[in-house]
Amino acid sequence: MGIGLSVFFLALGGVLAFAVHDGIAGVDLTAVGYILMAAGAIGLAVALFFANQRSHTSHVSVEERRNINE
């Protein structure tokens, strides 16, 4: 899950938890909203953690040289 999808889940969960007052039979939309917000928050934290890890890596290039005079 990337940063964009995590933010989308946060927004959709917030709308379902706080703005929707209608109901679907057998489904608590407030609970679904909170679950989506939690999934979005966890996904955002993981995505930012891995993005930070990627920016602190170093790459070393090794070249092997041969002596032509041999």
MODELLER restraints for C-alpha pairs under 7 A, 6 or more apart:
rsr = mdl.restraints
at = mdl.atoms
rsr.add(forms.Gaussian(group=physical.xy_distance, feature=features.Distance(at['CA:1:A'], at['CA:43:A']), mean=6.12, stdev=0.5))
rsr.add(forms.Gaussian(group=physical.xy_distance, feature=features.Distance(at['CA:2:A'], at['CA:47:A']), mean=5.86, stdev=0.5))
rsr.add(forms.Gaussian(group=physical.xy_distance, feature=features.Distance(at['CA:3:A'], at['CA:44:A']), mean=5.57, stdev=0.5))
rsr.add(forms.Gaussian(group=physical.xy_distance, feature=features.Distance(at['CA:3:A'], at['CA:47:A']), mean=6.01, stdev=0.5))
rsr.add(forms.Gaussian(group=physical.xy_distance, feature=features.Distance(at['CA:6:A'], at['CA:40:A']), mean=4.22, stdev=0.5))
rsr.add(forms.Gaussian(group=physical.xy_distance, feature=features.Distance(at['CA:6:A'], at['CA:41:A']), mean=6.72, stdev=0.5))
rsr.add(forms.Gaussian(group=physical.xy_distance, feature=features.Distance(at['CA:6:A'], at['CA:43:A']), mean=5.49, stdev=0.5))
rsr.add(forms.Gaussian(group=physical.xy_distance, feature=features.Distance(at['CA:6:A'], at['CA:44:A']), mean=5.27, stdev=0.5))
rsr.add(forms.Gaussian(group=physical.xy_distance, feature=features.Distance(at['CA:7:A'], at['CA:40:A']), mean=6.21, stdev=0.5))
rsr.add(forms.Gaussian(group=physical.xy_distance, feature=features.Distance(at['CA:9:A'], at['CA:36:A']), mean=5.53, stdev=0.5))
rsr.add(forms.Gaussian(group=physical.xy_distance, feature=features.Distance(at['CA:9:A'], at['CA:37:A']), mean=5.99, stdev=0.5))
rsr.add(forms.Gaussian(group=physical.xy_distance, feature=features.Distance(at['CA:9:A'], at['CA:40:A']), mean=4.86, stdev=0.5))
rsr.add(forms.Gaussian(group=physical.xy_distance, feature=features.Distance(at['CA:10:A'], at['CA:36:A']), mean=6.40, stdev=0.5))
rsr.add(forms.Gaussian(group=physical.xy_distance, feature=features.Distance(at['CA:10:A'], at['CA:37:A']), mean=4.42, stdev=0.5))
rsr.add(forms.Gaussian(group=physical.xy_distance, feature=features.Distance(at['CA:10:A'], at['CA:40:A']), mean=4.94, stdev=0.5))
rsr.add(forms.Gaussian(group=physical.xy_distance, feature=features.Distance(at['CA:10:A'], at['CA:41:A']), mean=6.72, stdev=0.5))
rsr.add(forms.Gaussian(group=physical.xy_distance, feature=features.Distance(at['CA:13:A'], at['CA:33:A']), mean=3.78, stdev=0.5))
rsr.add(forms.Gaussian(group=physical.xy_distance, feature=features.Distance(at['CA:13:A'], at['CA:34:A']), mean=5.90, stdev=0.5))
rsr.add(forms.Gaussian(group=physical.xy_distance, feature=features.Distance(at['CA:13:A'], at['CA:36:A']), mean=4.77, stdev=0.5))
rsr.add(forms.Gaussian(group=physical.xy_distance, feature=features.Distance(at['CA:13:A'], at['CA:37:A']), mean=4.77, stdev=0.5))
rsr.add(forms.Gaussian(group=physical.xy_distance, feature=features.Distance(at['CA:14:A'], at['CA:33:A']), mean=6.02, stdev=0.5))
rsr.add(forms.Gaussian(group=physical.xy_distance, feature=features.Distance(at['CA:14:A'], at['CA:37:A']), mean=6.54, stdev=0.5))
rsr.add(forms.Gaussian(group=physical.xy_distance, feature=features.Distance(at['CA:16:A'], at['CA:29:A']), mean=5.91, stdev=0.5))
rsr.add(forms.Gaussian(group=physical.xy_distance, feature=features.Distance(at['CA:16:A'], at['CA:30:A']), mean=5.93, stdev=0.5))
rsr.add(forms.Gaussian(group=physical.xy_distance, feature=features.Distance(at['CA:16:A'], at['CA:33:A']), mean=4.70, stdev=0.5))
rsr.add(forms.Gaussian(group=physical.xy_distance, feature=features.Distance(at['CA:17:A'], at['CA:29:A']), mean=6.53, stdev=0.5))
rsr.add(forms.Gaussian(group=physical.xy_distance, feature=features.Distance(at['CA:17:A'], at['CA:30:A']), mean=4.15, stdev=0.5))
rsr.add(forms.Gaussian(group=physical.xy_distance, feature=features.Distance(at['CA:17:A'], at['CA:31:A']), mean=6.92, stdev=0.5))
rsr.add(forms.Gaussian(group=physical.xy_distance, feature=features.Distance(at['CA:17:A'], at['CA:33:A']), mean=4.42, stdev=0.5))
rsr.add(forms.Gaussian(group=physical.xy_distance, feature=features.Distance(at['CA:17:A'], at['CA:34:A']), mean=6.07, stdev=0.5))
rsr.add(forms.Gaussian(group=physical.xy_distance, feature=features.Distance(at['CA:23:A'], at['CA:29:A']), mean=6.69, stdev=0.5))
